[in-house]
Amino acid sequence: MEILHPYPRWEKINLAAMSQEFIRHIPQWVKRGLIIKYLPPYSPELNLIEILWRFIKYHWLPFSAYMSFPCLVQAVEDILTRFGTDYTINFQATRV
């Protein structure tokens, strides 16, 4: 079964991997106003936790956090505790 969707790059999505129970309910959900958004199989740029983890891993974690597992846990906990105040992500697009 294939469904057309609004993303021009992905003209069709193969629903064979989805359960038949899920597929069966799609028309009912659409009639009730549910908006179904289709994502490509791997789309980390659309997954907010992937964006957060990329900032933690590549920008905010100090090299010393990798000295031991307890150091890593403490550093990640510290970043997550201070996220939104000391650590922020600006999602505003920059103009070139």
N, CA, C and O atoms as a GROMACS GRO file, in nm:
protein
  384
    1MET      N    1   0.085  -0.118   0.000
    1MET     CA    2   0.000   0.000   0.000
    1MET      C    3   0.089   0.123   0.000
    1MET      O    4   0.187   0.129   0.074
    2GLU      N    5   0.056   0.221  -0.081
    2GLU     CA    6   0.133   0.345  -0.088
    2GLU      C    7   0.040   0.464  -0.074
    2GLU      O    8  -0.074   0.460  -0.120
    3ILE      N    9   0.090   0.570  -0.011
    3ILE     CA   10   0.012   0.691   0.009
    3ILE      C   11   0.092   0.809  -0.044
    3ILE      O   12   0.212   0.819  -0.018
    4LEU      N   13   0.027   0.897  -0.118
    4LEU     CA   14   0.093   1.020  -0.161
    4LEU      C   15   0.098   1.115  -0.043
    4LEU      O   16   0.006   1.117   0.038
    5HIS      N   17   0.201   1.192  -0.032
    5HIS     CA   18   0.212   1.286   0.078
    5HIS      C   19   0.276   1.416   0.032
    5HIS      O   20   0.327   1.423  -0.080
    6PRO      N   21   0.275   1.519   0.116
    6PRO     CA   22   0.310   1.654   0.071
    6PRO      C   23   0.457   1.683   0.049
    6PRO      O   24   0.488   1.793   0.002
    7TYR      N   25   0.548   1.595   0.078
    7TYR     CA   26   0.689   1.626   0.059
    7TYR      C   27   0.731   1.590  -0.082
    7TYR      O   28   0.726   1.472  -0.119
    8PRO      N   29   0.772   1.687  -0.163
    8PRO     CA   30   0.805   1.659  -0.302
    8PRO      C   31   0.923   1.563  -0.320
    8PRO      O   32   0.928   1.490  -0.418
    9ARG      N   33   1.017   1.564  -0.226
    9ARG     CA   34   1.133   1.474  -0.241
    9ARG      C   35   1.092   1.328  -0.227
    9ARG      O   36   1.152   1.240  -0.289
   10TRP      N   37   0.991   1.303  -0.147
   10TRP     CA   38   0.947   1.166  -0.123
   10TRP      C   39   0.803   1.155  -0.174
   10TRP      O   40   0.708   1.177  -0.099
   11GLU      N   41   0.788   1.120  -0.300
   11GLU     CA   42   0.656   1.123  -0.360
   11GLU      C   43   0.564   1.017  -0.302
   11GLU      O   44   0.442   1.037  -0.296
   12LYS      N   45   0.618   0.906  -0.259
   12LYS     CA   46   0.534   0.799  -0.204
   12LYS      C   47   0.602   0.742  -0.081
   12LYS      O   48   0.724   0.745  -0.068
   13ILE      N   49   0.522   0.691   0.007
   13ILE     CA   50   0.577   0.622   0.125
   13ILE      C   51   0.524   0.480   0.125
   13ILE      O   52   0.405   0.458   0.102
   14ASN      N   53   0.608   0.387   0.150
   14ASN     CA   54   0.568   0.247   0.154
   14ASN      C   55   0.522   0.213   0.295
   14ASN      O   56   0.599   0.223   0.390
   15LEU      N   57   0.398   0.174   0.306
   15LEU     CA   58   0.342   0.145   0.437
   15LEU      C   59   0.351  -0.003   0.473
   15LEU      O   60   0.290  -0.046   0.571
   16ALA      N   61   0.425  -0.080   0.396
   16ALA     CA   62   0.434  -0.223   0.423
   16ALA      C   63   0.493  -0.252   0.561
   16ALA      O   64   0.460  -0.352   0.624
   17ALA      N   65   0.582  -0.162   0.608
   17ALA     CA   66   0.646  -0.185   0.738
   17ALA      C   67   0.555  -0.149   0.855
   17ALA      O   68   0.581  -0.189   0.968
   18MET      N   69   0.447  -0.073   0.828
   18MET     CA   70   0.356  -0.034   0.935
   18MET      C   71   0.256  -0.147   0.959
   18MET      O   72   0.225  -0.225   0.869
   19SER      N   73   0.208  -0.154   1.080
   19SER     CA   74   0.112  -0.259   1.111
   19SER      C   75  -0.020  -0.235   1.038
   19SER      O   76  -0.058  -0.121   1.012
   20GLN      N   77  -0.088  -0.342   1.004
   20GLN     CA   78  -0.217  -0.331   0.936
   20GLN      C   79  -0.318  -0.258   1.024
   20GLN      O   80  -0.405  -0.188   0.972
   21GLU      N   81  -0.308  -0.274   1.154
   21GLU     CA   82  -0.399  -0.205   1.247
   21GLU      C   83  -0.379  -0.054   1.236
   21GLU      O   84  -0.477   0.021   1.234
   22PHE      N   85  -0.256  -0.009   1.230
   22PHE     CA   86  -0.226   0.134   1.215
   22PHE      C   87  -0.280   0.186   1.082
   22PHE      O   88  -0.348   0.288   1.077
   23ILE      N   89  -0.251   0.114   0.976
   23ILE     CA   90  -0.294   0.154   0.842
   23ILE      C   91  -0.446   0.163   0.834
   23ILE      O   92  -0.501   0.253   0.770
   24ARG      N   93  -0.513   0.071   0.898
   24ARG     CA   94  -0.659   0.066   0.894
   24ARG      C   95  -0.721   0.191   0.954
   24ARG      O   96  -0.829   0.233   0.912
   25HIS      N   97  -0.655   0.253   1.052
   25HIS     CA   98  -0.710   0.370   1.121
   25HIS      C   99  -0.678   0.503   1.053
   25HIS      O  100  -0.737   0.605   1.089
   26ILE      N  101  -0.586   0.506   0.958
   26ILE     CA  102  -0.545   0.632   0.895
   26ILE      C  103  -0.664   0.710   0.838
   26ILE      O  104  -0.676   0.828   0.868
   27PRO      N  105  -0.752   0.650   0.758
   27PRO     CA  106  -0.864   0.728   0.702
   27PRO      C  107  -0.954   0.789   0.810
   27PRO      O  108  -1.001   0.902   0.795
   28GLN      N  109  -0.977   0.717   0.918
   28GLN     CA  110  -1.060   0.770   1.028
   28GLN      C  111  -0.992   0.891   1.092
   28GLN      O  112  -1.058   0.991   1.120
   29TRP      N  113  -0.862   0.882   1.114
   29TRP     CA  114  -0.789   0.992   1.178
   29TRP      C  115  -0.788   1.116   1.089
   29TRP      O  116  -0.803   1.228   1.138
   30VAL      N  117  -0.770   1.097   0.959
   30VAL     CA  118  -0.769   1.210   0.866
   30VAL      C  119  -0.905   1.278   0.865
   30VAL      O  120  -0.913   1.401   0.865
   31LYS      N  121  -1.014   1.199   0.863
   31LYS     CA  122  -1.149   1.257   0.866
   31LYS      C  123  -1.173   1.339   0.992
   31LYS      O  124  -1.248   1.436   0.989
   32ARG      N  125  -1.109   1.302   1.102
   32ARG     CA  126  -1.127   1.372   1.228
   32ARG      C  127  -1.031   1.490   1.242
   32ARG      O  128  -1.029   1.556   1.346
   33GLY      N  129  -0.954   1.517   1.138
   33GLY     CA  130  -0.869   1.636   1.139
   33GLY      C  131  -0.725   1.612   1.178
   33GLY      O  132  -0.647   1.707   1.188
   34LEU      N  133  -0.687   1.487   1.200
   34LEU     CA  134  -0.548   1.458   1.234
   34LEU      C  135  -0.460   1.483   1.112
   34LEU      O  136  -0.491   1.438   1.001
   35ILE      N  137  -0.353   1.554   1.133
   35ILE     CA  138  -0.258   1.579   1.025
   35ILE      C  139  -0.146   1.476   1.037
   35ILE      O  140  -0.077   1.469   1.138
   36ILE      N  141  -0.131   1.398   0.934
   36ILE     CA  142  -0.026   1.296   0.934
   36ILE      C  143   0.092   1.350   0.855
   36ILE      O  144   0.079   1.384   0.737
   37LYS      N  145   0.206   1.360   0.921
   37LYS     CA  146   0.327   1.409   0.855
   37LYS      C  147   0.420   1.291   0.834
   37LYS      O  148   0.447   1.213   0.926
   38TYR      N  149   0.467   1.280   0.714
   38TYR     CA  150   0.555   1.169   0.680
   38TYR      C  151   0.700   1.214   0.688
   38TYR      O  152   0.735   1.321   0.638
   39LEU      N  153   0.782   1.133   0.750
   39LEU     CA  154   0.924   1.162   0.762
   39LEU      C  155   1.003   1.060   0.682
   39LEU      O  156   0.958   0.946   0.667
   40PRO      N  157   1.117   1.098   0.632
   40PRO     CA  158   1.201   0.998   0.566
   40PRO      C  159   1.247   0.896   0.669
   40PRO      O  160   1.238   0.922   0.789
   41PRO      N  161   1.295   0.780   0.624
   41PRO     CA  162   1.334   0.674   0.720
   41PRO      C  163   1.434   0.721   0.825
   41PRO      O  164   1.425   0.679   0.940
   42TYR      N  165   1.529   0.806   0.787
   42TYR     CA  166   1.626   0.856   0.884
   42TYR      C  167   1.631   1.007   0.869
   42TYR      O  168   1.676   1.057   0.766
   43SER      N  169   1.586   1.079   0.970
   43SER     CA  170   1.582   1.226   0.960
   43SER      C  171   1.619   1.290   1.093
   43SER      O  172   1.534   1.348   1.160
   44PRO      N  173   1.747   1.281   1.134
   44PRO     CA  174   1.787   1.336   1.262
   44PRO      C  175   1.765   1.487   1.273
   44PRO      O  176   1.746   1.539   1.383
   45GLU      N  177   1.769   1.558   1.159
   45GLU     CA  178   1.748   1.703   1.164
   45GLU      C  179   1.605   1.739   1.202
   45GLU      O  180   1.578   1.854   1.237
   46LEU      N  181   1.513   1.643   1.195
   46LEU     CA  182   1.374   1.668   1.232
   46LEU      C  183   1.343   1.617   1.373
   46LEU      O  184   1.231   1.636   1.422
   47ASN      N  185   1.437   1.554   1.437
   47ASN     CA  186   1.418   1.497   1.569
   47ASN      C  187   1.488   1.586   1.671
   47ASN      O  188   1.611   1.594   1.672
   48LEU      N  189   1.412   1.653   1.756
   48LEU     CA  190   1.469   1.752   1.848
   48LEU      C  191   1.572   1.693   1.943
   48LEU      O  192   1.670   1.760   1.975
   49ILE      N  193   1.552   1.570   1.989
   49ILE     CA  194   1.649   1.512   2.083
   49ILE      C  195   1.783   1.489   2.014
   49ILE      O  196   1.888   1.496   2.078
   50GLU      N  197   1.781   1.460   1.884
   50GLU     CA  198   1.907   1.445   1.809
   50GLU      C  199   1.982   1.577   1.802
   50GLU      O  200   2.105   1.581   1.812
   51ILE      N  201   1.908   1.686   1.784
   51ILE     CA  202   1.971   1.818   1.779
   51ILE      C  203   2.033   1.851   1.914
   51ILE      O  204   2.146   1.899   1.920
   52LEU      N  205   1.959   1.827   2.022
   52LEU     CA  206   2.012   1.852   2.156
   52LEU      C  207   2.136   1.767   2.181
   52LEU      O  208   2.237   1.819   2.230
   53TRP      N  209   2.131   1.639   2.148
   53TRP     CA  210   2.246   1.552   2.173
   53TRP      C  211   2.367   1.599   2.093
   53TRP      O  212   2.479   1.594   2.143
   54ARG      N  213   2.347   1.645   1.969
   54ARG     CA  214   2.459   1.695   1.888
   54ARG      C  215   2.526   1.814   1.956
   54ARG      O  216   2.649   1.823   1.957
   55PHE      N  217   2.446   1.906   2.012
   55PHE     CA  218   2.504   2.020   2.082
   55PHE      C  219   2.579   1.974   2.207
   55PHE      O  220   2.689   2.022   2.234
   56ILE      N  221   2.521   1.882   2.282
   56ILE     CA  222   2.589   1.832   2.403
   56ILE      C  223   2.721   1.768   2.365
   56ILE      O  224   2.826   1.800   2.422
   57LYS      N  225   2.716   1.678   2.269
   57LYS     CA  226   2.834   1.599   2.233
   57LYS      C  227   2.945   1.682   2.169
   57LYS      O  228   3.062   1.665   2.202
   58TYR      N  229   2.908   1.771   2.077
   58TYR     CA  230   3.011   1.840   1.999
   58TYR      C  231   3.043   1.982   2.043
   58TYR      O  232   3.143   2.039   2.001
   59HIS      N  233   2.958   2.041   2.128
   59HIS     CA  234   2.982   2.180   2.165
   59HIS      C  235   3.002   2.200   2.316
   59HIS      O  236   3.086   2.280   2.357
   60TRP      N  237   2.926   2.129   2.396
   60TRP     CA  238   2.922   2.162   2.539
   60TRP      C  239   2.999   2.066   2.630
   60TRP      O  240   3.045   2.107   2.736
   61LEU      N  241   3.014   1.942   2.592
   61LEU     CA  242   3.084   1.846   2.678
   61LEU      C  243   3.234   1.876   2.678
   61LEU      O  244   3.296   1.882   2.572
   62PRO      N  245   3.291   1.895   2.795
   62PRO     CA  246   3.436   1.916   2.798
   62PRO      C  247   3.509   1.783   2.774
   62PRO      O  248   3.455   1.676   2.800
   63PHE      N  249   3.630   1.792   2.726
   63PHE     CA  250   3.708   1.672   2.700
   63PHE      C  251   3.726   1.589   2.828
   63PHE      O  252   3.732   1.466   2.823
   64SER      N  253   3.734   1.656   2.941
   64SER     CA  254   3.754   1.586   3.069
   64SER      C  255   3.636   1.496   3.105
   64SER      O  256   3.650   1.408   3.190
   65ALA      N  257   3.521   1.517   3.044
   65ALA     CA  258   3.404   1.433   3.073
   65ALA      C  259   3.427   1.289   3.030
   65ALA      O  260   3.362   1.198   3.080
   66TYR      N  261   3.519   1.268   2.938
   66TYR     CA  262   3.544   1.133   2.886
   66TYR      C  263   3.650   1.056   2.966
   66TYR      O  264   3.692   0.948   2.925
   67MET      N  265   3.693   1.112   3.077
   67MET     CA  266   3.795   1.044   3.159
   67MET      C  267   3.742   0.916   3.223
   67MET      O  268   3.815   0.819   3.239
   68SER      N  269   3.615   0.916   3.258
   68SER     CA  270   3.553   0.797   3.317
   68SER      C  271   3.401   0.807   3.298
   68SER      O  272   3.347   0.913   3.268
   69PHE      N  273   3.334   0.694   3.316
   69PHE     CA  274   3.189   0.694   3.301
   69PHE      C  275   3.122   0.785   3.403
   69PHE      O  276   3.032   0.860   3.366
   70PRO      N  277   3.162   0.782   3.532
   70PRO     CA  278   3.101   0.875   3.628
   70PRO      C  279   3.121   1.022   3.590
   70PRO      O  280   3.031   1.104   3.610
   71CYS      N  281   3.237   1.056   3.535
   71CYS     CA  282   3.261   1.194   3.489
   71CYS      C  283   3.166   1.230   3.375
   71CYS      O  284   3.113   1.341   3.371
   72LEU      N  285   3.146   1.137   3.284
   72LEU     CA  286   3.056   1.161   3.171
   72LEU      C  287   2.913   1.182   3.218
   72LEU      O  288   2.845   1.275   3.174
   73VAL      N  289   2.868   1.096   3.309
   73VAL     CA  290   2.733   1.108   3.363
   73VAL      C  291   2.716   1.243   3.433
   73VAL      O  292   2.615   1.311   3.413
   74GLN      N  293   2.812   1.280   3.514
   74GLN     CA  294   2.805   1.407   3.587
   74GLN      C  295   2.802   1.526   3.492
   74GLN      O  296   2.725   1.621   3.513
   75ALA      N  297   2.883   1.523   3.388
   75ALA     CA  298   2.888   1.634   3.293
   75ALA      C  299   2.757   1.646   3.216
   75ALA      O  300   2.707   1.757   3.197
   76VAL      N  301   2.701   1.533   3.172
   76VAL     CA  302   2.574   1.536   3.099
   76VAL      C  303   2.462   1.585   3.191
   76VAL      O  304   2.380   1.666   3.150
   77GLU      N  305   2.459   1.535   3.314
   77GLU     CA  306   2.357   1.580   3.410
   77GLU      C  307   2.368   1.730   3.435
   77GLU      O  308   2.268   1.800   3.445
   78ASP      N  309   2.491   1.779   3.445
   78ASP     CA  310   2.512   1.922   3.466
   78ASP      C  311   2.460   2.004   3.348
   78ASP      O  312   2.393   2.106   3.368
   79ILE      N  313   2.489   1.959   3.228
   79ILE     CA  314   2.441   2.029   3.109
   79ILE      C  315   2.288   2.027   3.103
   79ILE      O  316   2.226   2.130   3.078
   80LEU      N  317   2.228   1.912   3.127
   80LEU     CA  318   2.082   1.902   3.120
   80LEU      C  319   2.015   1.985   3.229
   80LEU      O  320   1.908   2.041   3.207
   81THR      N  321   2.077   1.993   3.345
   81THR     CA  322   2.022   2.075   3.454
   81THR      C  323   2.026   2.223   3.417
   81THR      O  324   1.935   2.298   3.452
   82ARG      N  325   2.130   2.264   3.348
   82ARG     CA  326   2.148   2.407   3.315
   82ARG      C  327   2.099   2.441   3.174
   82ARG      O  328   2.115   2.554   3.128
   83PHE      N  329   2.039   2.343   3.106
   83PHE     CA  330   1.988   2.368   2.971
   83PHE      C  331   1.872   2.468   2.979
   83PHE      O  332   1.783   2.456   3.063
   84GLY      N  333   1.876   2.566   2.892
   84GLY     CA  334   1.774   2.670   2.892
   84GLY      C  335   1.821   2.797   2.960
   84GLY      O  336   1.765   2.904   2.937
   85THR      N  337   1.925   2.786   3.042
   85THR     CA  338   1.981   2.905   3.106
   85THR      C  339   2.125   2.926   3.056
   85THR      O  340   2.152   3.018   2.978
   86ASP      N  341   2.215   2.839   3.100
   86ASP     CA  342   2.355   2.849   3.058
   86ASP      C  343   2.379   2.786   2.921
   86ASP      O  344   2.470   2.826   2.849
   87TYR      N  345   2.298   2.688   2.887
   87TYR     CA  346   2.310   2.619   2.758
   87TYR      C  347   2.181   2.638   2.681
   87TYR      O  348   2.075   2.597   2.728
   88THR      N  349   2.189   2.699   2.565
   88THR     CA  350   2.070   2.722   2.482
   88THR      C  351   2.103   2.692   2.336
   88THR      O  352   2.219   2.696   2.294
   89ILE      N  353   1.999   2.664   2.261
   89ILE     CA  354   2.012   2.640   2.118
   89ILE      C  355   1.927   2.744   2.047
   89ILE      O  356   1.809   2.761   2.078
   90ASN      N  357   1.988   2.814   1.953
   90ASN     CA  358   1.916   2.914   1.875
   90ASN      C  359   1.872   2.848   1.744
   90ASN      O  360   1.956   2.817   1.659
   91PHE      N  361   1.742   2.828   1.728
   91PHE     CA  362   1.690   2.763   1.608
   91PHE      C  363   1.659   2.862   1.497
   91PHE      O  364   1.610   2.822   1.391
   92GLN      N  365   1.687   2.987   1.518
   92GLN     CA  366   1.659   3.088   1.416
   92GLN      C  367   1.755   3.069   1.299
   92GLN      O  368   1.876   3.056   1.317
   93ALA      N  369   1.700   3.066   1.182
   93ALA     CA  370   1.782   3.048   1.061
   93ALA      C  371   1.867   3.172   1.038
   93ALA      O  372   1.821   3.284   1.055
   94THR      N  373   1.990   3.150   0.998
   94THR     CA  374   2.077   3.262   0.966
   94THR      C  375   2.071   3.289   0.817
   94THR      O  376   2.055   3.197   0.737
   95ARG      N  377   2.083   3.415   0.780
   95ARG     CA  378   2.081   3.452   0.638
   95ARG      C  379   2.222   3.452   0.583
   95ARG      O  380   2.316   3.496   0.649
   96VAL      N  381   2.235   3.404   0.463
   96VAL     CA  382   2.366   3.399   0.398
   96VAL      C  383   2.384   3.517   0.306
   96VAL      O  384   2.488   3.530   0.242
   0.00000   0.00000   0.00000
